Amino acid sequence: MSQFRSIIDTHNQMSRVIPENQKHLITDLTNFMNTLGTTTEKYLTSKQVYTNYLQVLLAHMPNRPLKNADPLWMWNCQEVFSYSTIN
């Protein structure tokens, strides 16, 4: 069974690849992170928190697999999210 990194670490990496012009996405992800407050470390590395974070992220992505013509930042987000597990 895979373990997840802290969503905080993943969010920090995600923040580096999302361009500043994606204001709504940045705001939505920041708002999500702010709702975590003083949550336990166990929750910050849980499948549930990643599922909820992914839902926010996917609301700003195309409702289809990414295509070569999609912006690089979308591909980078996918890569960051893909590497959020510790094997």
C-alpha positions as CSV (number, residue, x, y, z in Angstrom):
1,M,0.0,0.0,0.0
2,S,1.4,3.4,-0.9
3,Q,1.9,6.2,1.5
4,F,1.2,9.8,0.6
5,R,3.5,12.7,1.3
6,S,1.9,15.5,3.3
7,I,-0.6,17.4,1.2
8,I,1.3,20.6,2.3
9,D,4.4,19.4,0.5
10,T,2.4,18.5,-2.6
11,H,0.6,21.8,-2.5
12,N,3.8,23.7,-2.2
13,Q,5.2,21.9,-5.3
14,M,1.9,22.5,-7.1
15,S,2.1,26.2,-6.4
16,R,5.4,26.3,-8.2
17,V,4.1,25.0,-11.4
18,I,0.7,26.8,-11.6
19,P,1.2,30.1,-13.4
20,E,0.1,33.3,-11.7
21,N,-2.6,33.9,-14.4
22,Q,-4.5,30.9,-13.1
23,K,-5.9,33.1,-10.2
24,H,-9.2,31.1,-9.7
25,L,-7.3,27.8,-9.4
26,I,-4.7,29.3,-7.0
27,T,-7.5,30.8,-4.9
28,D,-9.5,27.6,-4.8
29,L,-6.5,25.5,-3.8
30,T,-5.4,28.0,-1.2
31,N,-8.9,28.1,0.2
32,F,-8.9,24.3,0.4
33,M,-5.6,24.3,2.2
34,N,-6.9,27.0,4.6
35,T,-9.8,24.7,5.6
36,L,-7.3,22.1,6.9
37,G,-6.4,24.3,9.8
38,T,-4.8,22.3,12.6
39,T,-5.6,18.9,11.2
40,T,-3.6,15.9,12.3
41,E,-0.5,14.7,10.3
42,K,-2.4,11.4,9.7
43,Y,-5.1,13.3,7.8
44,L,-2.6,15.4,5.9
45,T,-1.1,12.2,4.4
46,S,-4.4,10.4,3.9
47,K,-6.1,9.3,0.7
48,Q,-9.2,11.4,1.7
49,V,-7.3,14.7,1.7
50,Y,-5.7,13.9,-1.6
51,T,-9.1,13.0,-3.1
52,N,-10.5,16.3,-1.9
53,Y,-7.5,18.3,-3.2
54,L,-7.8,16.5,-6.6
55,Q,-11.5,17.4,-6.9
56,V,-10.5,21.1,-6.5
57,L,-7.7,20.7,-9.1
58,L,-9.9,18.8,-11.6
59,A,-12.5,21.5,-11.5
60,H,-10.0,23.7,-13.4
61,M,-8.8,21.0,-15.8
62,P,-10.4,19.8,-19.0
63,N,-12.9,17.0,-18.5
64,R,-10.8,14.6,-20.6
65,P,-7.3,13.2,-20.7
66,L,-4.7,15.8,-21.4
67,K,-3.6,16.4,-25.0
68,N,-0.3,17.5,-26.3
69,A,-1.8,20.9,-27.1
70,D,-2.7,21.5,-23.5
71,P,-0.6,24.0,-21.5
72,L,2.6,22.7,-19.9
73,W,1.4,23.8,-16.4
74,M,-1.4,21.2,-16.7
75,W,1.1,18.5,-17.4
76,N,3.3,19.7,-14.6
77,C,0.3,19.6,-12.2
78,Q,-0.4,16.0,-13.3
79,E,3.3,15.1,-12.7
80,V,3.4,16.7,-9.2
81,F,0.2,14.9,-8.2
82,S,1.5,11.6,-9.6
83,Y,4.7,11.8,-7.5
84,S,2.8,12.5,-4.2
85,T,3.1,8.9,-3.1
86,I,6.1,7.5,-1.2
87,N,6.9,3.9,-2.2
